[in-house]
Amino acid sequence: MTKIAILTDSTANLPVEWIEQYNIRVIPLKIHWLNVTTLDGVDIAPNEFYTRLAHSKSLPTTSQPSIQDFLQAFESLADQADGIVVPLISSGISGTVASAQAAAHQFSR
């Protein structure tokens, strides 16, 4: 049977139960807020993010995962699966897809 891995970004906001049950790899986006950078879902939980957002006078910005982040994930997942499905945030609002595509072009297995 063919084994397929799933790799997504933190904007998918998947329940932890799904991530664990289906062994989904999640690459976090970076959140920049008040001169501090955190990893979405790693350094700051969604409920904390929304609480801060409701009380802050400044808005955060985000940046996509790096090409290297995707390369590392591809290499790790390729050892465990025959293929990788990568649903991501829309390329119209984030550079995440561009990072993943660049990594896919560099990836060789």
N, C-alpha and C positions, 0 to 999 in steps of 0.2 A: 504494500500500500504506500502511496506517495504521501510524504509528510510535508505539510506547508506551514511555514512560520508566519506570524503576523507581527508587523512592525508599524507603529503609528507614532504620532506626536502627542504631547500632553493636552492639546486643545480638544482631543477626542473626549476627554473627561470621562473615561470609562470607570465603572465601579471596580473597586479593588478585587472583588470576588471574581469578576470576569477576567481580569488581568492574571490572577493566580490560576483560575480554573483552566484557562486556555493558553497559558504561558505566553501572553502577549508582551512584546518588548515595547516600552514607551520611551521615546526620546523627549526630554523636556525642552520647551522653549525657555529663553532667558527673559526675566522680567526686570526692567530697570525702573527704580522708583526712589526718588530722593537720594541720588548718588549711591545707591546700593543695588547690586545685581544678585538676584536669586534665581534658582531653577524652579520652574513651575511644577508643583506637585511633589517636589523633593525638599526644598528649603522653605516653601510656603504652601500650606494646604489651601484648597479652594475656599473653605469657610473663613479662614484668616484673611485671604485676599479680598473677599467681598466685604468683610467687616472693615478692613482698612480703606477700601475704596469708598465706602459709605461715609467715612469720617475724614477723609483726606481732602485737602484743598488742591492738591496736585494730582495729575493723572499719570499712571505708569505708561511706559512704552515696552515693547517686546522686540526680541530679535530671534531669528531662526537658529536652529542647531547648525553646527558647522559641518562642512563636508567630512571632516575627520570623525565627527560623532557618528555619521551615517556609515562611513567605511568600517569603523569598529563594530557597529551593530551588524552589518552585512557579514563581516568575517566570522563573528561569533555565531550568528544564526545559520550560516552556510554549513557549519560543522554539525548542526543538529537537524537540518531539514533539506528537502530536495528543491524547494522553492520558497520565495518570500513574497507575501502580499503586503503592499505598503499604502494603506489609505491615509491621506494627510489632509491638513487644512488647505483650503482653496489657494491656488497659485495667484489668484486675483487680489488677495489680501495679505499674503505672506511670501517670503522667499524660501520657505521650508521645502517646497517642491523642487526648486532650483538646486538647493543643496543636496537633496536626495538624488536628483538626476545626475548631477556632477559626480557624486560618489559612485553611482551605478555605472557610469562610463569608465571610471577608474578601476572599479572592482573587477578582478579576474579570478574565476574559479571554474 
